[in-house]
Amino acid sequence: MSALPRGLVILGFGGHARSVADIALALDIKELLFVDEAARADESLWGFPVRKTFNDKLPDGWQAFAASGNNQFRHHQVATILGRSWPLATLISPTATIGSEAIISAGCFIGHQAHIGPLSSIGTACIINTHAVVDHECKIGDYTHVSVNSSVAGRCRLGSFVFLGAGAVVIDNVHIADSITVGAGGVVIKSLVEPGTYVGVPARSVKANKDRGRR
């Protein structure tokens, strides 16, 4: 991970952007600027300004962060940051724990009390949110969001653009393919290969649940 920035341009001003700002302040980053085209002219947060657009060169020592909780939107934000040659920040809460030889890629958000187990790797611009656990030897693909209080047991493989809802559980050595959503509280006990949404205990495809209801 690169050195912490002196200031941070935060793309977005939704709920996740507030969590981003909270961790930035916990890391003693002194200056913040939010950028959101939907912002009102009078908006601010904790005294930090919000602008609709920002196309300037970043001040010395500043970095930028993609702060959408939506995986696709965050992907577009990262593309904007890289397209402007801005340094892409990585934010790890000082209360998170990172295991030995774990790899955290650029643009990631690792929330308060989150845990990344040893020998795990986290792809570009992932969110491992508050109290989430990604245990030993897991591989998490780019732009994946592991929501608050979710648990991914050891040796799992999650693809890119995966979303695990709050409190979801993935048991040991399960693979989840790209672009799959697991609803809040869902429990994944076998590998999921078809893109779509899965809910329940054990987690089943929403389409499969509908089909079962017709029988």
C-alpha positions in Angstrom: 0.0 0.0 0.0 1.2 3.5 -0.8 1.9 6.1 1.8 -1.2 7.8 3.3 -2.2 11.0 1.5 -2.1 14.4 3.0 -5.6 15.1 1.5 -8.3 13.0 -0.2 -10.7 13.6 -3.0 -13.7 11.3 -2.4 -15.8 10.6 -5.4 -19.4 10.3 -4.2 -21.4 11.7 -1.3 -23.6 8.8 -0.4 -23.7 6.6 2.7 -20.5 4.7 1.9 -18.6 8.0 1.3 -19.3 8.9 4.9 -17.7 5.7 6.0 -14.8 6.4 3.8 -14.4 9.9 5.4 -14.7 8.4 8.8 -11.8 6.0 8.2 -9.8 8.8 6.5 -10.1 10.9 9.6 -9.2 7.9 11.8 -6.0 7.6 9.7 -5.3 11.3 10.4 -5.8 12.4 6.8 -6.3 16.1 7.4 -8.1 17.4 4.3 -11.1 16.0 2.4 -13.1 17.1 -0.6 -16.2 15.3 -1.8 -17.2 15.3 -5.5 -20.8 14.3 -6.4 -22.7 15.7 -9.4 -26.0 15.3 -7.3 -24.7 17.5 -4.4 -26.5 20.6 -3.4 -24.7 23.9 -3.4 -24.9 24.2 0.4 -23.8 20.6 1.4 -20.8 19.8 3.5 -19.8 17.1 6.0 -17.9 17.8 9.2 -16.8 21.1 7.6 -15.4 19.5 4.5 -16.8 20.8 1.2 -18.8 19.0 -1.5 -18.4 20.0 -5.1 -20.4 18.9 -8.2 -17.3 18.6 -10.3 -13.6 18.6 -9.8 -11.3 18.4 -12.9 -8.2 20.1 -11.4 -4.8 18.7 -10.8 -4.6 17.2 -7.3 -2.6 19.2 -4.8 0.8 17.7 -3.8 0.4 14.8 -1.5 -3.3 14.2 -2.3 -4.9 11.0 -3.6 -8.4 10.1 -4.8 -10.8 7.4 -3.7 -13.8 5.8 -5.3 -16.6 5.8 -2.7 -19.6 4.2 -4.2 -21.0 1.1 -2.5 -22.3 -0.1 -5.8 -19.7 -2.2 -7.6 -20.4 -1.0 -11.1 -20.5 2.7 -10.1 -17.2 2.2 -8.2 -15.7 0.7 -11.3 -16.6 3.8 -13.3 -15.2 6.0 -10.5 -11.9 4.2 -10.5 -11.8 4.6 -14.3 -12.3 8.3 -13.9 -9.5 8.5 -11.3 -7.0 6.6 -13.4 -8.1 8.5 -16.6 -7.0 11.7 -14.9 -3.8 10.2 -13.6 -4.7 10.8 -10.0 -3.1 8.5 -7.4 -5.6 5.9 -6.3 -5.9 5.7 -2.5 -6.3 2.5 -0.4 -7.9 2.9 3.0 -7.5 0.3 5.8 -9.1 1.2 9.2 -6.6 1.3 12.1 -8.9 -1.2 13.9 -8.8 -3.8 11.0 -6.5 -6.8 11.3 -4.5 -8.0 8.3 -3.0 -11.5 8.4 0.5 -12.4 7.3 1.2 -12.2 3.6 -2.2 -10.9 2.8 -2.4 -8.7 -0.3 -4.6 -5.7 -0.4 -4.9 -4.1 -3.9 -5.2 -0.4 -4.8 -8.5 1.3 -4.2 -9.7 -1.0 -1.4 -11.7 -0.1 1.6 -11.2 -2.2 4.7 -13.6 -1.2 7.4 -13.5 -0.9 11.1 -13.0 -4.2 12.9 -12.7 -6.1 9.6 -10.3 -9.1 9.3 -8.4 -10.3 6.3 -6.8 -13.7 7.0 -3.3 -14.8 6.2 -2.3 -15.5 2.6 -5.6 -14.0 1.3 -5.7 -11.5 -1.7 -8.2 -8.7 -2.2 -8.6 -7.4 -5.7 -8.8 -3.8 -6.9 -11.3 -1.4 -5.3 -13.0 -4.0 -3.1 -15.0 -3.2 0.0 -14.5 -5.4 3.0 -16.9 -3.6 5.3 -17.3 -3.1 9.0 -16.9 -6.3 11.0 -16.6 -8.4 7.8 -14.3 -11.4 7.8 -12.3 -12.8 4.9 -10.4 -15.7 6.3 -7.2 -17.5 5.4 -6.2 -18.1 1.8 -9.2 -16.5 0.2 -9.1 -14.8 -3.2 -11.5 -11.9 -3.7 -11.9 -10.6 -7.3 -11.9 -6.9 -8.3 -14.8 -4.6 -7.4 -16.4 -7.0 -5.0 -18.3 -5.9 -1.8 -18.3 -8.0 1.3 -20.9 -6.2 3.4 -21.1 -5.5 7.2 -20.9 -8.6 9.4 -20.4 -11.0 6.5 -18.1 -13.9 6.8 -16.1 -15.7 4.1 -14.5 -18.8 5.4 -11.0 -20.0 4.5 -9.9 -21.0 0.9 -12.9 -19.4 -0.8 -12.8 -17.8 -4.2 -15.1 -14.9 -5.0 -15.1 -13.5 -8.5 -15.3 -9.9 -9.6 -18.4 -7.7 -9.0 -19.7 -10.0 -6.3 -22.0 -8.5 -3.6 -22.5 -10.3 -0.3 -25.3 -8.7 1.7 -25.1 -7.8 5.4 -24.6 -10.9 7.5 -24.1 -13.3 4.6 -22.0 -16.4 5.3 -19.8 -18.4 2.8 -18.6 -21.7 4.1 -15.1 -23.1 3.6 -13.6 -23.7 0.1 -16.7 -22.4 -1.8 -16.3 -20.6 -5.2 -18.6 -17.8 -6.2 -18.5 -16.7 -9.9 -18.5 -13.1 -11.2 -21.5 -10.8 -10.9 -23.4 -12.8 -8.2 -25.4 -11.2 -5.4 -26.0 -13.0 -2.1 -28.8 -11.5 -0.1 -28.5 -10.3 3.5 -28.2 -13.3 5.8 -27.8 -15.8 3.0 -25.7 -18.9 3.7 -23.7 -20.2 0.8 -22.8 -23.9 1.3 -21.9 -24.9 -2.3 -20.2 -23.1 -5.2 -22.3 -20.7 -7.3 -21.5 -20.5 -11.0 -24.5 -18.9 -12.6 -24.7 -15.0 -12.4 -27.8 -13.8 -10.5 -29.2 -13.3 -7.0 -29.2 -15.9 -4.3 -31.1 -15.7 -1.0 -31.9 -17.8 2.0 -30.5 -20.6 4.1 -29.0 -22.3 2.2 -28.8 -19.7 -0.5 -30.8 -20.5 -3.6 -31.3 -18.6 -6.9 -34.2 -16.2 -6.8 -35.3 -17.7 -10.1 -35.1 -21.2 -8.6 -37.2 -20.1 -5.6 -39.8 -18.7 -7.9 -39.9 -21.9 -10.0 -40.3 -24.0 -6.8 -43.2 -21.8 -5.7 -45.2 -22.7 -8.9 -45.1 -26.4 -8.3 
